[in-house]
């Protein structure tokens, strides 16, 4: 009769989309796996309870009777159902609810819907939670006005990211809002302090410890952490929560996150009582602020009863980050128990300092390995140049994820094997893995190094097709790829369409224009950048000085070199001095360039000396050139380019005997010139050719065409330098 019909009305209402405009918006069908569960239980004429009985018998609050009996169904009341829903797996909660609706002796109460909504929150099941909201409204029960139910709804919408729905519901709660209502939205507001002010001014609700914790957490995520955090701290001091452990822990975390570690320590020392979170937070703060000595003192003074895995792992991570893997190992060996984080942190620590024998030993000893463990060892092998071992281990992986693919692709790129990197990238996609933003950045880096414009465009097409936002690091990677591949028009178009131009974007674009000789455009872009709320960094001025060098702008180069120090307080690095030496050297101002090298506050590197030697070769300055070559040989006696440049310098001045003596010296030292290599992209493939290479099956046709091109160049008046042909070919 009527009693049998009511549950059917309630159960089918869950499946009906809301028609109320402005509150929930348009709703969609729930995911297939839940839809099948709901419809499966709601279309059964008279359900059996074998599955539910099995669940209940395993549950601590479940019945042990035969659930298929009528007596068991009679004894199953709302409390029993609520317990099953609350303590069971979130995926099973909605199935249990459907079965509850089919039991005429139990109806949902004020606890049922909150338990269901919490399950939806954990699953991020927005559409299913909306359907439950519809069911609450349609039921006409007291639950529709119950503050406990409504606050849970608020939390559900906010935790699922549906802030607009949460705000609309919040606005309709007036005047029944309590502190729980305000807290539900507080952690998700863009301006938490402003929202907190509304709470104090518009309602009688008073903040609790959770309110302040949410505020401090929001401040930690903000760019103005310290200023806002101190305002919250002032409110806490005026409240009764200044000694609350939960609130004090949040304050310590906020100050440590704002690099005010001493303020965090003062709070910690003043706490009347501490819990493990207090100790872990302050230790983590000192570790992240690179103060391992203080962190160790705190760790050693931490009560043994509070010393958890988190504290041990934090200390191991800190020592590993500092490169002190021996101390990290001592803590590792003293641990009463370890988890996967412990093992992985220790393995990564060894890998970062290149001690791959110990990293592999730990890896082999691990009781259970996850993809992070495998990825750390693969990355370590790649870092020490053993890409063969990295690939071998990668092929042995029982299960891969996107992280492990990224590590393998990046390993090939860092080893200069960009062709192999792109092959792995394509293999990843063929096996059904979806590249993330990191994958795309690494793949674009490979195409940039190869100069493979077609491949880069295909990756860009994938980005557009999958609606991946082009910003941040990905935007810079795209700009870098197009610049290095010579497609400056495409780079400029992307740059102009970026909504939020970050410093990396400006630097990449200025550097790209500079390298392609468009000096005026590069310097104009720098002037445009100065009008933005951005502060140029050392990389910016390397790009600007490179533009001056390629444009022959000596005076402007001097001005920018001084400008970076006086206007932006940027201390020149060896790269900036290298750019200035190149600017002066190209202009033939070799004495001034040599004087600048002598004034450098750091030791000149090979780039500086090689730039000076190249300028001496072009301008015929034997004295400075010979001295520069001597310094280069001291830095790297096996670098063939130094001997070649010096030989060319002698040859350009007609000193053939000296030039030949350099060649004899190279043979005596068994120094071989690295053969020149050229690349060309045809139909999406990149082909590499060495000087004198005849390995290609069509090499005869290629050299015939090359000879014809040389004839054309000769007809146009081009004359090659004999010294270049004799000594650099």
ZIFENDA-V333151 format. One record per residue. N is the residue number from 1. RES is the residue in one small letter. PHI is phi in radians with two decimals (NA if undefined). Layout:
N;RES;PHI + N;RES;PHI
This chain:
1;x;NA + 2;x;-1.10 + 3;x;-1.12 + 4;x;-1.28 + 5;x;-1.38 + 6;x;-1.03 + 7;x;-1.04 + 8;x;-1.12 + 9;x;-1.09 + 10;x;-1.17 + 11;x;-1.18 + 12;x;-1.27 + 13;x;-1.16 + 14;x;-1.12 + 15;x;-1.57 + 16;x;-1.70 + 17;x;-1.08 + 18;x;-1.16 + 19;x;-1.82 + 20;x;-1.40 + 21;x;-1.27 + 22;x;1.49 + 23;x;-1.73 + 24;x;-1.95 + 25;x;1.28 + 26;x;-1.40 + 27;x;-1.94 + 28;x;-2.12 + 29;x;-1.12 + 30;x;-1.18 + 31;x;-0.95 + 32;x;-1.04 + 33;x;-1.18 + 34;x;-1.40 + 35;x;-1.01 + 36;x;-1.16 + 37;x;-1.18 + 38;x;-1.12 + 39;x;-1.17 + 40;x;-1.13 + 41;x;-1.49 + 42;x;-1.53 + 43;x;-1.82 + 44;x;-1.43 + 45;x;-1.03 + 46;x;-2.41 + 47;x;-1.18 + 48;x;-1.63 + 49;x;-2.03 + 50;x;-1.12 + 51;x;-1.12 + 52;x;-1.15 + 53;x;-1.08 + 54;x;-1.12 + 55;x;-1.11 + 56;x;-1.11 + 57;x;-1.18 + 58;x;-1.49 + 59;x;-1.46 + 60;x;-1.04 + 61;x;-1.76 + 62;x;-1.38 + 63;x;-1.47 + 64;x;-1.89 + 65;x;-1.34 + 66;x;-1.22 + 67;x;-1.23 + 68;x;-1.38 + 69;x;-1.46 + 70;x;-1.13 + 71;x;-1.10 + 72;x;-1.12 + 73;x;-1.18 + 74;x;-1.17 + 75;x;-1.34 + 76;x;-1.40 + 77;x;-1.82 + 78;x;-1.06 + 79;x;-1.07 + 80;x;-1.09 + 81;x;-1.07 + 82;x;-1.06 + 83;x;-1.14 + 84;x;-1.08 + 85;x;-1.19 + 86;x;-1.21 + 87;x;-1.72 + 88;x;-1.48 + 89;x;-1.18 + 90;x;-1.03 + 91;x;-1.12 + 92;x;-1.58 + 93;x;-1.06 + 94;x;-1.25 + 95;x;-1.12 + 96;x;-1.09 + 97;x;-1.09 + 98;x;-1.04 + 99;x;-1.20 + 100;x;-1.09 + 101;x;-1.14 + 102;x;-1.48 + 103;x;-1.65 + 104;x;-1.18 + 105;x;-1.62 + 106;x;-2.36 + 107;x;-2.19 + 108;x;-1.04 + 109;x;-2.12 + 110;x;-1.18 + 111;x;-1.70 + 112;x;-1.07 + 113;x;-1.15 + 114;x;-1.03 + 115;x;-1.11 + 116;x;-1.14 + 117;x;-1.16 + 118;x;-1.16 + 119;x;-1.11 + 120;x;-1.12 + 121;x;-1.10 + 122;x;-1.14 + 123;x;-1.53 + 124;x;0.95 + 125;x;-1.59 + 126;x;-1.09 + 127;x;-1.15 + 128;x;-1.13 + 129;x;-1.13 + 130;x;-1.10 + 131;x;-1.13 + 132;x;-1.11 + 133;x;-1.03 + 134;x;-1.02 + 135;x;-1.10 + 136;x;-1.09 + 137;x;-1.16 + 138;x;-1.33 + 139;x;-1.19 + 140;x;1.25 + 141;x;-1.47 + 142;x;-1.17 + 143;x;-1.06 + 144;x;-1.14 + 145;x;-2.03 + 146;x;-1.37 + 147;x;-1.00 + 148;x;-1.08 + 149;x;-1.18 + 150;x;-1.15 + 151;x;-1.15 + 152;x;-1.14 + 153;x;-1.06 + 154;x;-1.00 + 155;x;-1.09 + 156;x;-1.06 + 157;x;-1.09 + 158;x;-1.16 + 159;x;-1.20 + 160;x;-1.53 + 161;x;1.47 + 162;x;-1.60 + 163;x;-1.17 + 164;x;-1.08 + 165;x;-1.08 + 166;x;-1.09 + 167;x;-1.15 + 168;x;-1.09 + 169;x;-1.16 + 170;x;-1.05 + 171;x;-1.11 + 172;x;-1.44 + 173;x;-1.40 + 174;x;-0.97 + 175;x;-1.75 + 176;x;-1.54 + 177;x;-1.19 + 178;x;-2.10 + 179;x;-1.10 + 180;x;-1.15 + 181;x;-1.07 + 182;x;-1.14 + 183;x;-1.09 + 184;x;-1.04 + 185;x;-1.71 + 186;x;-0.98 + 187;x;-1.26 + 188;x;-2.00 + 189;x;-1.46 + 190;x;-1.20 + 191;x;-2.10 + 192;x;-1.08 + 193;x;-1.16 + 194;x;-1.12 + 195;x;-1.15 + 196;x;-1.10 + 197;x;-1.08 + 198;x;-1.07 + 199;x;-1.05 + 200;x;-1.24 + 201;x;-1.60 + 202;x;-1.80 + 203;x;-2.41 + 204;x;-1.57 + 205;x;-1.16 + 206;x;-1.84 + 207;x;-1.09 + 208;x;-2.01 + 209;x;-1.06 + 210;x;-1.19 + 211;x;-1.02 + 212;x;-1.17 + 213;x;-1.10 + 214;x;-1.11 + 215;x;-1.07 + 216;x;-1.17 + 217;x;-1.13 + 218;x;-1.15 + 219;x;-1.14 + 220;x;-1.12 + 221;x;-1.40 + 222;x;-1.44 + 223;x;-1.29 + 224;x;-1.88 + 225;x;-0.89 + 226;x;-1.18 + 227;x;-1.04 + 228;x;-1.21 + 229;x;-1.07 + 230;x;-1.17 + 231;x;-1.11 + 232;x;-1.12 + 233;x;-1.02 + 234;x;-1.09 + 235;x;-1.10 + 236;x;-1.12 + 237;x;-1.08 + 238;x;-1.47 + 239;x;-1.75 + 240;x;-1.62 + 241;x;-1.89 + 242;x;-1.16 + 243;x;-1.87 + 244;x;-1.21 + 245;x;-1.05 + 246;x;-1.05 + 247;x;-1.24 + 248;x;-1.08 + 249;x;-1.07 + 250;x;-1.15 + 251;x;-1.13 + 252;x;-1.05 + 253;x;-1.08 + 254;x;-1.13 + 255;x;-1.16 + 256;x;-1.13 + 257;x;-1.17 + 258;x;-1.66 + 259;x;1.08 + 260;x;-1.82 + 261;x;-1.14 + 262;x;-1.19 + 263;x;-1.11 + 264;x;-1.10 + 265;x;-1.15 + 266;x;-1.06 + 267;x;-1.06 + 268;x;-1.05 + 269;x;-1.15 + 270;x;-1.50 + 271;x;-1.12 + 272;x;-1.16 + 273;x;-2.55 + 274;x;-2.25 + 275;x;-2.07 + 276;x;-0.99 + 277;x;-1.12 + 278;x;-1.03 + 279;x;-1.11 + 280;x;-1.08 + 281;x;-1.19 + 282;x;-1.25 + 283;x;-1.12 + 284;x;-1.07 + 285;x;-1.08 + 286;x;-1.19 + 287;x;-1.09 + 288;x;-1.23 + 289;x;-1.65 + 290;x;1.04 + 291;x;-2.05 + 292;x;-1.23 + 293;x;-1.11 + 294;x;-1.18 + 295;x;-1.02 + 296;x;-1.18 + 297;x;-1.04 + 298;x;-1.13 + 299;x;-1.07 + 300;x;-1.20 + 301;x;-1.54 + 302;x;-1.18 + 303;x;-0.95 + 304;x;-1.01 + 305;x;-1.19 + 306;x;-1.77 + 307;x;-1.36 + 308;x;-1.83 + 309;x;-0.99 + 310;x;-1.04 + 311;x;-1.13 + 312;x;-1.04 + 313;x;-1.11 + 314;x;-1.10 + 315;x;-1.17 + 316;x;-1.08 + 317;x;-1.07 + 318;x;-1.12 + 319;x;-1.14 + 320;x;-1.11 + 321;x;-1.10 + 322;x;-1.40 + 323;x;1.46 + 324;x;-1.60 + 325;x;-1.28 + 326;x;-1.16 + 327;x;-1.19 + 328;x;-1.04 + 329;x;-1.14 + 330;x;-1.10 + 331;x;-1.17 + 332;x;-0.99 + 333;x;-1.25 + 334;x;-1.53 + 335;x;-1.29 + 336;x;-1.23 + 337;x;-2.61 + 338;x;-2.38 + 339;x;-2.11 + 340;x;-1.11 + 341;x;-1.09 + 342;x;-1.03 + 343;x;-1.06 + 344;x;-1.13 + 345;x;-1.12 + 346;x;-1.18 + 347;x;-1.07 + 348;x;-1.13 + 349;x;-1.07 + 350;x;-1.10 + 351;x;-1.09 + 352;x;-1.14 + 353;x;-1.70 + 354;x;1.40 + 355;x;-1.59 + 356;x;-1.26 + 357;x;-1.11 + 358;x;-1.29 + 359;x;-1.07 + 360;x;-1.18 + 361;x;-1.08 + 362;x;-1.12 + 363;x;-1.01 + 364;x;-1.21 + 365;x;-1.50 + 366;x;-1.01 + 367;x;-1.15 + 368;x;-2.47 + 369;x;-1.78 + 370;x;-1.99 + 371;x;-1.11 + 372;x;-1.14 + 373;x;-1.04 + 374;x;-1.04 + 375;x;-1.13 + 376;x;-1.09 + 377;x;-1.23 + 378;x;-1.03 + 379;x;-1.10 + 380;x;-1.10 + 381;x;-1.06 + 382;x;-1.11 + 383;x;-1.13 + 384;x;-1.64 + 385;x;1.48 + 386;x;-1.77 + 387;x;-1.14 + 388;x;-1.15 + 389;x;-1.21 + 390;x;-1.06 + 391;x;-1.18 + 392;x;-1.07 + 393;x;-1.20 + 394;x;-1.04 + 395;x;-1.19 + 396;x;-1.47 + 397;x;-1.01 + 398;x;-1.26 + 399;x;-2.60 + 400;x;-2.04 + 401;x;-2.25 + 402;x;-1.06 + 403;x;-1.03 + 404;x;-1.14 + 405;x;-1.09 + 406;x;-1.05 + 407;x;-1.10 + 408;x;-1.18 + 409;x;-1.10 + 410;x;-1.10 + 411;x;-1.05 + 412;x;-1.13 + 413;x;-1.08 + 414;x;-1.16 + 415;x;-1.54 + 416;x;1.37 + 417;x;-1.81 + 418;x;-1.21 + 419;x;-1.06 + 420;x;-1.12 + 421;x;-1.04 + 422;x;-1.22 + 423;x;-1.10 + 424;x;-1.16 + 425;x;-1.03 + 426;x;-1.20 + 427;x;-1.09 + 428;x;-1.00 + 429;x;-1.20 + 430;x;-1.11 + 431;x;-1.49 + 432;x;1.61 + 433;x;-1.41 + 434;x;-1.65 + 435;x;-1.05 + 436;x;-1.68 + 437;x;-1.08 + 438;x;-1.12 + 439;x;-1.03 + 440;x;-1.11 + 441;x;-1.10 + 442;x;-1.14 + 443;x;-1.11 + 444;x;-1.13 + 445;x;-1.10 + 446;x;-1.13 + 447;x;-1.15 + 448;x;-1.13 + 449;x;-1.16 + 450;x;-1.41 + 451;x;1.25 + 452;x;-1.57 + 453;x;-1.15 + 454;x;-1.07 + 455;x;-1.14 + 456;x;-1.08 + 457;x;-1.14 + 458;x;-1.12 + 459;x;-1.13 + 460;x;-1.07 + 461;x;-1.09 + 462;x;-1.08 + 463;x;-1.08 + 464;x;-1.17 + 465;x;-1.13 + 466;x;-1.67 + 467;x;0.96 + 468;x;-1.38 + 469;x;-1.06 + 470;x;-1.64 + 471;x;-2.68 + 472;x;0.94 + 473;x;-1.14 + 474;x;-1.13 + 475;x;-1.08 + 476;x;-1.14 + 477;x;-1.15 + 478;x;-1.12 + 479;x;-1.06 + 480;x;-1.08 + 481;x;-1.09 + 482;x;-1.14 + 483;x;-1.13 + 484;x;-1.21 + 485;x;-1.54 + 486;x;1.44 + 487;x;-1.59 + 488;x;-1.19 + 489;x;-1.08 + 490;x;-1.15 + 491;x;-1.08 + 492;x;-1.11 + 493;x;-1.10 + 494;x;-1.11 + 495;x;-1.02 + 496;x;-1.22 + 497;x;-1.58 + 498;x;-1.17 + 499;x;-1.26 + 500;x;-2.10 + 501;x;-1.44 + 502;x;-1.63 + 503;x;-1.03 + 504;x;-1.05 + 505;x;-1.14 + 506;x;-1.09 + 507;x;-1.06 + 508;x;-1.10 + 509;x;-1.22 + 510;x;-1.10 + 511;x;-1.11 + 512;x;-1.12 + 513;x;-1.11 + 514;x;-1.13 + 515;x;-1.15 + 516;x;-1.63 + 517;x;1.40 + 518;x;-1.57 + 519;x;-1.06 + 520;x;-1.04 + 521;x;-1.15 + 522;x;-1.11 + 523;x;-1.24 + 524;x;-1.15 + 525;x;-1.19 + 526;x;-1.10 + 527;x;-1.09 + 528;x;-1.14 + 529;x;-1.12 + 530;x;-1.10 + 531;x;-1.47 + 532;x;-1.55 + 533;x;-1.35 + 534;x;-2.26 + 535;x;-1.86 + 536;x;-1.02 + 537;x;-2.07 + 538;x;-1.11 + 539;x;-1.17 + 540;x;-0.99 + 541;x;-1.34 + 542;x;-1.10 + 543;x;-1.13 + 544;x;-1.13 + 545;x;-1.18 + 546;x;-1.10 + 547;x;-1.07 + 548;x;-1.10 + 549;x;-1.11 + 550;x;-1.24 + 551;x;-1.68 + 552;x;1.20 + 553;x;-1.65 + 554;x;-1.19 + 555;x;-1.05 + 556;x;-1.11 + 557;x;-1.07 + 558;x;-1.05 + 559;x;-1.11 + 560;x;-1.15 + 561;x;-1.09 + 562;x;-1.34 + 563;x;-1.09 + 564;x;-1.13 + 565;x;-1.43 + 566;x;-1.42 + 567;x;-1.51 + 568;x;-2.09 + 569;x;0.95 + 570;x;-1.74 + 571;x;-1.34 + 572;x;-1.04 + 573;x;-1.74 + 574;x;-1.06 + 575;x;-1.15 + 576;x;-1.19 + 577;x;-1.11 + 578;x;-1.06 + 579;x;-1.11 + 580;x;-1.16 + 581;x;-1.07 + 582;x;-1.16 + 583;x;-1.05 + 584;x;-1.21 + 585;x;-1.14 + 586;x;-1.09 + 587;x;-1.47 + 588;x;1.42 + 589;x;-1.53 + 590;x;-1.26 + 591;x;-1.12 + 592;x;-1.14 + 593;x;-1.09 + 594;x;-1.15 + 595;x;-1.11 + 596;x;-1.11 + 597;x;-1.07 + 598;x;-1.18 + 599;x;-1.56 + 600;x;-1.09 + 601;x;-1.33 + 602;x;-2.22 + 603;x;-1.20 + 604;x;-1.09 + 605;x;-1.66 + 606;x;-1.11 + 607;x;-1.11 + 608;x;-1.12 + 609;x;-1.15 + 610;x;-1.18 + 611;x;-1.08 + 612;x;-1.19 + 613;x;-1.12 + 614;x;-1.09 + 615;x;-1.16 + 616;x;-1.13 + 617;x;-1.12 + 618;x;-1.24 + 619;x;-1.91 + 620;x;1.20 + 621;x;-1.79 + 622;x;-1.25 + 623;x;-1.09 + 624;x;-1.19 + 625;x;-1.11 + 626;x;-1.13 + 627;x;-1.14 + 628;x;-1.09 + 629;x;-1.10 + 630;x;-1.06 + 631;x;-1.15 + 632;x;-1.15 + 633;x;-1.14 + 634;x;-1.10 + 635;x;-1.25 + 636;x;-2.63 + 637;x;-1.14 + 638;x;-1.73 + 639;x;-1.39 + 640;x;-1.17 + 641;x;-1.09 + 642;x;-1.10 + 643;x;-1.12 + 644;x;-1.14 + 645;x;-1.10 + 646;x;-1.17 + 647;x;-1.07 + 648;x;-1.15 + 649;x;-1.10 + 650;x;-1.08 + 651;x;-1.13 + 652;x;-1.14 + 653;x;-1.77 + 654;x;1.34 + 655;x;-1.61 + 656;x;-1.18 + 657;x;-1.10 + 658;x;-1.14 + 659;x;-1.09 + 660;x;-1.17 + 661;x;-1.13 + 662;x;-1.13 + 663;x;-1.12 + 664;x;-1.14 + 665;x;-1.07 + 666;x;-1.08 + 667;x;-1.17 + 668;x;-1.13 + 669;x;-1.52 + 670;x;0.99 + 671;x;-1.69 + 672;x;-1.86 + 673;x;-1.23 + 674;x;-1.16 + 675;x;-1.11 + 676;x;-1.14 + 677;x;-2.33 + 678;x;-2.14 + 679;x;-2.22 + 680;x;-2.48 + 681;x;-1.80 + 682;x;-2.33 + 683;x;0.92 + 684;x;1.45 + 685;x;-1.84 + 686;x;-1.84 + 687;x;-1.95 + 688;x;-1.95 + 689;x;-2.30 + 690;x;-1.61 + 691;x;-1.07 + 692;x;1.32 + 693;x;-1.23 + 694;x;-2.15 + 695;x;-1.36 + 696;x;-1.25 + 697;x;-1.08 + 698;x;-1.89 + 699;x;-1.11 + 700;x;-1.06 + 701;x;-1.12 + 702;x;-1.12 + 703;x;-1.20 + 704;x;-1.11 + 705;x;-1.17 + 706;x;-1.11 + 707;x;-1.12 + 708;x;-1.12 + 709;x;-1.14 + 710;x;-1.10 + 711;x;-1.08 + 712;x;-1.09 + 713;x;-1.09 + 714;x;-1.11 + 715;x;-1.13 + 716;x;-1.46 + 717;x;1.79 + 718;x;-1.36 + 719;x;-2.19 + 720;x;-1.31 + 721;x;-1.27 + 722;x;-1.07 + 723;x;-1.15 + 724;x;-1.13 + 725;x;-1.22 + 726;x;-1.30 + 727;x;-1.84 + 728;x;-2.10 + 729;x;-1.36
